[in-house]
Amino acid sequence: MFASRLVAQDSPLSGRRRISLLKVRSASREAKRGLDASAILESLDDAVIARRLDGVISTWNAGAERLYGYPEGEAIGAPYEAIVSKVRWGREMEMVNWAVRAELSDTYETERLCKDGTVKSVSVQISPIKDAEGAVSGVATIEREVRERRPGTGWSPELGEYLRSAFEHAPIGVALVGIFHGSEGNVLRVNRALCELTGRSATELEHANVSLIVHPDDVQEDRAMATRLASGELAGFQFEQRLLHADGHSVWVMVNASIVRDGAGNALYCIRQMQDIEERKRFEVELGYLVEHDPLTGLLNRRGFIREVTQAMAYARRYGGGGAMLFLDVDDLKYVNDTHGHVTGDEVINEVARVVLHRLRETDVFARIGGDEFAVLLPHTSASEAEILGASLLDAVREGCEVTLRDGRRVTVSIGITAYTDDSSTNLSAEELLIDADMAMYAAKDAGKGRVSVASLAIRERPRPGVTWVDRIRRATADAGFELHCQPIVDLAADRVAQWELLLRLPGDRGELILPAQFLCTAERSGLILAIDRWVVSEAIRLIAEQRQAGRDVQLSVNLAGRSVGDRELLRLIERRVGETGIDPASLVLEVSETAAIASIDRARTFATRLSAIGCLIALDDFGAGFGSFYYVKHIPFDFVKIDGEFIRNLPSSPTDQTIVDSVVDMSRGLGKSTIAEFVGDRETVVELKQRGVDYAQGYYVGRPVPLAEAFSV
């Protein structure tokens, strides 16, 4: 680091005081060995100049003084543009911006103004300067006057021994490629790293055409970009391409290319820097696989399945025909997990997947939708044909699963079936078709499990003879007939309950509690879900106010349905009730799922922005279920990220899940947001979550759902 110097006030370059210093890596290393860094810099023949991002000169060595005639006292603190030819200023800024943006070194030729009024042609190597935090804070240049040039040799004397050494020993592949007449695309010079990257010697590469090492499928694009670069249309460009290794395999690289020009602006050659990104591309492929596949079974996950169903229904709309869908649920898997352990539960899941997959056609699409749920898409299949297949699958699973349970039970599944045609698919979405099959599966469960049920109007709307779901939901909404339970969300650091999520229940005729999965799909279709969500939110605000009066501060979370995201009446209700009760609006957390955001990102963003303006908090629910969630992070204001249980259930034993959770935690921390892990089922998972910095946990291990009266004084 250099000591600051005063600027002579009568200098034509004066007028700004120096406020930043340059760290020179090589000088710093020498300083550690006991040498004077400033002496090293001053001894260099080349001009070494550093400037801040605002263009103010912060370092000016003796070589710069000899080259341009300005003493250090006049140069330090002055604007760099004072020595740049006006006709070259645009080019100068292009190179500065390139070095800052790409964070890479580059070389070019330009003109400089000297103190005596003369103009000199110089070659410049420019590099970014980074501060202690790794951010680019300026640029440094090594500059030398161009006295002679030998076009076509691929190596000009003006680059100097310093640049020659940097070129040869650069850790990434570098090539000089000819662009002038007679040498277009010919490799003029390569470094060791490029030879290692391509498996070829410098003798093989130099004077050969660049197409020798570019993958044949990428050659045309490569030539097109090179032409645009040489014509001056592009100052530089960055793109990914495949190189062809000598043994025939391809290597993905990131190419940074720029043109080196002479003092008159004529193109001399192209410098290509090629960095091996094979590991990154491999990770992208793996991540792309995980986005649409279940890590336990290797089957498609819900996201991938919905994509396939959507495409099949679109095909039916255009060309006619139809298909069917099976929804399979493993009977009593929770019992297996509780009595035999989750390892046995995973074995059951894998066995069911194996048995079913063995009996499907190649054209059928098989997916694991959730913990114990599977779905099958059967193109060009009628409901009756699907019912026959479903019955055969019942027997196959019962007889074919090789998992031995200690109590002698056999593994069974319940199956729901629905069908679509070119007519019905006009009005149904893939999600709605899945809901139909899901409801049919619940009908099979109600009939005694281990059965097949085909979706029908009766199944969709009638839980029992004489009373429809619509009637029951409408009556419960009007008469406050729903019941609320709550599940704790625990602060992992403080080991205390931080908030509670409200859960909806519908009392049955015999005193049983009906879970939302059995009636919410009907509520969604009928539009009654809006009234349900308004009631739940109103009750949440009432409970917060009631507990506040009793001297207790509670934070309650409410999960909103997709149709409620954007409900203006709900927004007005929240504003009105928050004002009437005087509660802290941050005591109310509204959960918005990825599915709800997908329906309309603009509507979801507007809705969340309004809620934030009121002072309520937003949670992104089921985060990571499809990895499209990262898109919504950018567009929706939020406070909590609820990590989908798919990545939590097997967290202690799954390196893949651990990597994904780490990335979500890092992303959330960077944005100043908190993370909540869902479906936490054991102590090992809690330990893992704490080690990985997750803030909160929710699940049966840390707290099961309980009636409000057990959690609060109500």
N, C-alpha and C positions, 0 to 999 in steps of 0.2 A: 504494500500500500504506500502511496506517495504522499508526502506532506504537501499541503496547499500552498500556493504562491500568490502574491499580490499581482494585480493586473495594472500595467502602466496606463494611466488615465488619458495620456495623449496619443495612445496607439490607435490606428484606424480599426483595429479589431477589438478595442476595449468597449466597455459599456455594460458588461454583465459580470457578477462575481461568481466565483467557482463554489458550487455547493455539493458536488459529488466526487467521489474518488473511484479509481479503477483498481480492481484486483486482477493481476496478471498471473495466470496459473503457473507458467513456467518460472516466473520471477519468484512467486510465493514458495515454490518447491525449493528453489535455490536458497531462498532466505532461511528456510528451515535447516539447510546444511551449513549455515553460518555465513553465506555470501550476502552482499548488499544488493537487494533487488533493483534499486534505482540505478546502481552502477551497471548492472547487466543490461538494463533497458537502454541506458545512454550509450552503451558500447556498440549497439546494433547499427549497421550501415543503413538498414531500411528505416523508413519513416513509420513510427508506431503512434497511432492516434486513437484516442477513445472519446466518445461523446455520449451524452445522455440521450434518452428518447426524444427530448425536446430540441435536440440538435446542438446543445452547448458543449464545447470542447472541455474535457476534464483531464486529458493526458496528452502531452506533446513532447516527444523525445528529441534528442540532438539530431537524429536522422531526419525528422520532420523539419527542423530548423534549417538544416543544410539544403533540403530539397526545395522548400518553399520560401526561405528567407525570413520568416517571422520568428523572432525569439520566443521562448516559452512564455515569458512574462506578458507578451502581447496576445498570445494565442489562447492560453488557459482562460476559460470563462467566456470566450467569444463564440458567436454563432458559426457553425461549420460551413454554412452556405457562403461565407465570405471567400472561401478558396475554391468554390465549385463554379465552373463555367455555367452561365445561365442556360445555355442550350443543352447542357448535360444534367440540369437539376432534376428533371422528370425521371431520367434514367437512374439518377442517384437515389431518389426516394423509392423507386421500384426495388432496388437492391437492398435498401435498408429494411423496407417492409417485408421483403422475402426472408431476410436473415432472422428478423424478429418473429415472423409468423411460423416459419418452418423450423426455427431453432437449429439451423445448420449453417456451416461455413460455405462461402461461395467465392468465385473469382470473376473479375470483369476488368475491362479497360475503359478509361475515361480521360477527361482533361481537367487540370487543376490550374488555378490562378496563383501566380507567385507575387511576392511583395513588390518586385520591381516591374510588375505589369506584364511579364511574359506568361505564356501559356505552355504547360508541359503535358505531354501524353504520359500517363502512368498506368501501371497494372496494380490492381487492388485486390487483396484478399480480405473479405469482411466476415466477421464472426459475431454472434450474439454474446453479450455479457449478462451473467445471471447473478442475482443477489443471494444472500444467505438462505432465503426461502425457496430458491430455485426459479424465481420469476425473472424474466428478461428485463433488465433495467437500462440497457444501452447497447451500443455496438462498438467493436474495436476493429481497426483496419491496419494492415501492413501494406505500405505503398512504396513502389519503386518506379523510377522513370524508365519508359520504354525507349531504348536507343536503337534497337534493331529487331527485325522480325523475320522468321523463316517459315512462311506458310507451308503447310503440308507436312512438316516434320512431326507435328503432334505435340511438340514441346518447345515453348519459346523461352529464350534466356531470361525474359522479364519475370518469369515466375520465381526464379531464384532458388537457391539451395534450400531455403526454409520451406518453400512451398513444395519443392520436390520431395523432401523428407515427409512432409505432412501427407502428400499424395500417396507415397509408397506405403506408409504405415497406418493409414486411416483404417479404423475398425470395420468400416462398411465398404462394399465394392464400389469402385470409382472407375469410370472410363471416359476418355476424351474421344468424341466421335466427330468425324469430319462432316462439314455441311457446305463447303465451298466446291466449286466446279471440279468434277472428277473424283471427289472423295466422299460424296454423299452416302452417309450410312456406314462408312468404313471406320473401324475401330483403330484409333491412332496410338492410344496408350492405355494400359490397364494397370491396376495395382494388385498386390498379393491377395487381398481379400476377395476381389472379383474372381481371381483364378480359383481360389478355394470354393467359392460359391458355385462355380460352373463346372468344376472338375477338369478344367483345361489349363494349359500352360500359357504364359504370356506370348510365346512364339506362335501358338495356335491362334490366339485371339487377335493380336495386333496385325493390322492390314486386312483382316477378314471383315465381312459385312456383319453388322450388328444382328442381322436376321439369323446368324449362326447360333446365337445364344437365346434368342427370343422364341417362346413357344409358337409353333406354326399358327395356332388359332388367334394369337395376339399380334401377329406381324402387321396386318393391315392397319389396325388401330395405332400401333406404334409409329408407322410411317406417316399417318395422318397427323398425329400430334407433333412429330418432328417437323413436318412441313409448316404447320402453323407457327411453331416456335421460330424457325429460321426466317419466316416472312416478317417477323416482328409483331404478328397478331397477338402473341402471348409473350409476356416478359419471362415467364417460367411456368412450369406446370408440375403437378404431383399426381401420380396415379399408381394403381396397383397393376402388376402384370406378372405373368409366369415366365421364368427363364427355363431353358432346356439344359439340364445337366448332361455331361458327356455320357453318362451311363443310361440316359433316356428318360429319367424321371424329371418331373417339373418341380420348380422351386418358386414359391410366391415371394415377390419382393415389392417394396415400396420404392418407386422411382421418383427422384427429384431431379428435374432437368432444367438447365439454364444455358443461355448463350453467352459466350465470351466474345466481345467485339473490340475492334481497334479504336484508336482515337477518333476516327472519322465515322464511327458507328457501323462499320462493316463487320458482318459476322465472321468469326475466325473458326470456332468449333463449338461443339456442345459438350458441356460437362454433365455426366449422368452419375448420380449417387444412388446406389441400389442397396437397400437394407433388407436383410432376410426377415420376413414376417411369417414364416412357415408355422411357427408355434401359435401365433395369433390367429391365423386362418384355421388351424386345426381346432383351436378353442371355439372359434365362431361356428364351425360345423357342429361341434359337440353341443354348444349352447343352442344352436338352431334345432338340433334334435330334441334337446330337453324341453324346448318351448312347447312342443306338441306331442311329447311322449311321456309315459309313466315310467319313472325310474325303477320301480319294483318289477314290473312284468315286461317292460319293453313295448307294451301296446300303446296305441294313440291315447292321449289324455282327452279331457273334455274339449279343450280348444281345438285340437286336431280333428276330433270327431265332428264337431259342429261345422268346421270348414268343409269336411267331406259331405256331410248331409246337405249343406247349403248348395254345394255344386250339383249334387244328385237331383235336388228339387228344381234347380234352375234348368237342368237338362230335361226334366220331365215337362216343365212349362213350355220349353221350346220345341221339343220333338215328340211329346206325348209319352204315355206309359206311366209308370209309378214304381212303387216299392214298399217295403215294410221295415219296421224298426222293432227290435226286441230290447227290453230293459230288464236286466237280470240283477237280482239282489241276493247275496249270500245270506241264508237264514241263520240267525242267532250267532253272527260273527262276534258280537260283543261278548256273548257268553263264552265263546272259545278264547278270546283275548283275556277275559277275566279269570278263567279257570285253568287254561293251559299256557297262557303267556302270549305275548305279541309275536314271538318267533313262530309259534305254531299257527297263529293267525295269518302271518305272511305266507306260510307254507300252503294254507288253505287257499288263499288268494291266487297263488301261482298255480296250484293244481287245477282250480276252476278254469283259469285262463288257458292252461294246456289242453284240458279236456274239450272245452268249447272250440278252441281254435282248430283242433284236429278234425272237427265235424263241419267246418264252414268251407264255402267255395273260395277260390282265389279272388273272386270279384267282390266278396263280402267285406265289410269294414268292421273291425272289432276294436273296441276301446274300453279302457277302464275309466269310468266317469268320476268315481269318488272312492272312499275307503273300501266299501264292500259292494260297490255298484259297477256293473258293466253294461255296455250297450252294443248292439249289432245292427248295422245297416245292411239290408238285403235288397239290392237293386233288382228290378223286374220280378218282384215277388208279391203275390197277393196276400191278404190277411189270412186266408184259409191255409195257404201253403206255409206261411210263417208260423201258424198255430201247430201244424204238423211237426215242423222243425223244433218248435219250442218244447213240445211233448217229448221228442226224442232227446233233447238236451237235458230235460229233467232226469230221465233214466241214466243218461251218460254220466252226469255229474254224480248222481247217487251211487252208481256202481263203479265209476272209473276213478274217482279221487282216491289217491293212495295215502292220504294223511290218516293216521290212526289216532283217534281220540280215546282217552283213557276210559270214558264212561260208555263206550260202545256206540255212541251216536254216529250216524252217517252224515256227510256233508250234503246239504240240499240247497236249492235255489228257488226263488219265486220269480216268475217271468210275466212281464206285461208286454202286450203287443199293440201296435197301432200301424196304420197304413197311410200312404199318401198317393194321390194321383195327379195328373196334369191339372185337374180342376181344383182339388183341395189344396194343392201346393201353392195356388195363387194367393190364398188367404192365410196360410200358415207359414210361420218362420221355422227354422230348424230347432230353435229353443222351444217353441210351442209344441212341435211334434214330439220332442223329448219329454216335455211335461205330460203330454197325453200318455205316452208309454209308461212314464213313472206312475201316473195315477192308476193305470191298469195293473201295474205291479203291486201297488198297495191294495187293490181289490183282491189280488191273489193271496196276499198276506192275510187279509181279513178273513178269507175263506178257509184258512187253515195252513198256509205256507206250503211250499213244495208243489205249487200249482201254476197253471198258465191262465191268464185272463186277457181278453181282447178288449181294447178301449171301445167305449160306446157312450152315447149321450147319457145313459143311466149312470155309468161309472163317473162321468165328468161332473154330474150335477146332483146325484142322489146318494147321500151316505147311507140312508135307510129308506124303506118304502114310505112314501107319503110326504117326506120332507126333503127339499133340495138344499144343497150347500148354499145357494144364493139366498134362499129364505132364511136359513140359519144365520148366515153372516150379517144379513140386513137387520135381523132382529137383535143380534148381539151388539151391533154398532149402535142401534137406536136405544137399547135398554142397558147400555154399559155391561153387556153380558160377557165380555172377555175378561180374562184374568191375567195379571202380569206377574211374572217371576223375574228374578234377577240373578246374574252370575258375576262373581267378583273378578276384577282385573287387578292383579297384584304388582306393586312396585318391587322389582327384584332387588334393588339396592337397599331399600328401607325395610323390605319384608313386611309390607302392610298393604291393605286394600286401598287402591288409589281411586278407582271408579267402579261403577257397576253397569253392566249392559242389561237393558230391559228386554225380556223375552215374552212373546205373546203365547197365550194358551186359550183354548176354547173348551169350556166345560161340556161334557157329554151328558146324555140322558141318564146314564147310570152312575154319574159321579166321576167318571174317568176324565182325564185331560187329553184333548185332541191336540197333537202337535201341528205347527203351521204347515208342514209339508203336505198335509192332507187337504187343506182348504185354501192356501194362499194362491195357488194357480187359478182357482175359480175366482177368487177375489181380484186377481190381476185382470182376468179377461172381462169380468163384469164391470170393472171400474170401481168396485167397492173398496179396493185397496187404498184409495185416496182417503176415504172416511176413516179407515182403520188407522192409517199413519197419523192423521190429524188427532185422533183420539189418544194414541199412544204418546205423541209429543206433548199434548195438553196435560196428560196425566204425569208425564215426567216433570214438567214445569211445576205442576201442583205439588208433587212430592218433594222437589227441591226446596220450594218455598216452605212447605210444612216442616221439613227437617231443619231448615234455617231458623224458623221460629222456636224450635226446640233446642237451639244452640248447637246444632250439628251441621257441618258443611259437607255436602255430598256432591259428587259429580256423576251424572247419569248419561249413558250412551244409548242412542236409539238408531236401529238399522232401518234405513229408508228403502222402500221398494223403488224399482226403476221408474215407474209412472209418477212417483211422488217427487222425483228430482225435476224441478222446474214448476211445481205446483204453486201458483201465486197465492192461492188461498192459504196454503200451509205457511208461506212466508209471512203473510199478514197476521195469521194466528200467532206465530212466534213473536213477532214484533209487539203485538197487542198484549199477550200474556206476560212477556218479559217486563213490559212497562207496568202492567197492573200489579204484578207480584213484587217487583223490585229486586228480583234475584240477580246474581252475577251471571250474565249470559254465558261466561266461560264454563259454568257448571253444566251446560248442556252440550253434549257431543253428538253430532249427526254423522252417521256412517254412510258413506256412498260407495257402492261396489263398482268394480270394473265393468260389470254388465250394464249397470245403470249409466255409466259414463259413455259406453260404446253407443248407446241408443242415440245420444246427441251430445257431442263434446261441447258445442257452443252453449246449449241449454244447461249442461252440468256446470260449466265454468261460470255462467251468469248466476246460477242458483247458489253455488258455493261462495261467490264473491259477495252476494247479498247477505248470506249467513255470517260471513266474516265481518261485514260492516256492522251487523247487529252486535257482534261480539261473541257469537257461538264458535265452537271449535269444530273442525272437520277431520274425520278419519277416513282414509282410503282403505276399504275393507277388501279382504281376500287378495292382498297385494301379491303379485307374482304368479297368479293362477295361469296367466297366459303370457306374461312378460310384456304384453301391450301396456301394462300398468305404467311403465317408465314414460310412456307418452303422456299419460294423464298427470304425472308429477309435474311436468313442464307447464301444463295448461290450467290446472285446478289448484287454487290455494288450499292448503291442508295443514294439519297440525300433528296428526298421528298416522303412522303406517302400520296396518294390521297384516302381518306376514301370513300368507295362506298356510293352513295346516298341512298341506301337501309337502311342504318343506320342513315341517316341524316334527311330524310323527316319528321319523327315523333319523332325526338329527344326530344323535350320539354315534350312530354307526355308519352314516352315509357321508363320505367326503364331498359328494356332489351337492347335497343339501347344505353342508357346512359352507361350501364356497359361495352358494347363492345367498345364504343368510348373511355372510360377511359382506357381500357386495351391497345388500339392502341396507345393512347397518351403516356402512361407510357412506353410502349415498344420503341416507337420512341425516346423519351427523353433519355432513357437509352442508346440508340445507337447513340445519338447526331444528330438525323435527325429531319426534320420539317414535320408538318402535314398540309394537305389541305383538307377541307371538301367540297364535291361536292353537287350540287343540294340544295343549301341553298335558301329557298323560302320565309322566313318571318323574322321579327325582333326578334321574340321569339327564333328562332333557333340561330340567331347571338349571343344573350345574353347567351344562353346555351353553345355555342361553346367557348365563351370567358371564362366563368366560369370553363370550363373543360380543358382549356389550349391548345386548338387547335390554330395553328399559323395563318393559312390562310383560307379564305372562297371563294367559287366560286358558282355562281348560279344566278337566275333571280333577286333575291332581292338585291344582291350587285352589279349586273351589267349584262345586257343582251348582247348578241352578237351584234356587230355593224360592219359596213364596216371599213376597215383600215383607210379610209380617215377621218372618224369621230374620230378616236382615235389618229392618227398621222398625221403629215404633209407629205403626200406622193404624 
